[in-house]
Amino acid sequence: MQVRSLVWMGVRTGQFQQMVAFYRDVLSLEMLKDEPNAAWFRLADGTEVHVYGPGDEDHNFFGPGPVVGLLVDDFGVVRERMLAAGIEFIGDVQQADGSTWNHFQGPDGNVYEIMQRE
């Protein structure tokens, strides 16, 4: 089992337009998605940054700070180890575009996720 890198960061914010402008105009990140309550960006190394506005209902479980995704080499093994350690996952395992992920609540009460890319 190995955690390889940070792979994703998401934030739900009331300052949606300002954060979109920051990532797009100030940092010049590549924009992947531009919707009224969701904007996705990509860094040069492939890491994605997602910004969700107050009207986005799919990410109501996010806390007040950023949610960070950890890239793992074997999602099933890591998830089982975390479950055995008492870590509580949020929702079902999700899959799309060759990636598998699941959000969880860390011991500090913050939301994180593990992800495997195929």
HELIX and SHEET records of a PDB file:
HELIX    1   1 PHE A   16  ALA A   21  1                                   6    
HELIX    2   2 PHE A   22  VAL A   26  3                                   5    
HELIX    3   3 PHE A   75  ALA A   84  1                                  10    
SHEET    1   A 8 GLU A  30  GLU A  35  0                                        
SHEET    2   A 8 ALA A  38  ARG A  42 -1                                        
SHEET    3   A 8 GLU A  48  TYR A  52 -1                                        
SHEET    4   A 8 VAL A   3  ARG A  12  1                                        
SHEET    5   A 8 VAL A  67  VAL A  72 -1                                        
SHEET    6   A 8 VAL A 111  ARG A 117  1                                        
SHEET    7   A 8 SER A  99  GLN A 105 -1                                        
SHEET    8   A 8 GLU A  88  ALA A  96 -1                                        
END                                                                             
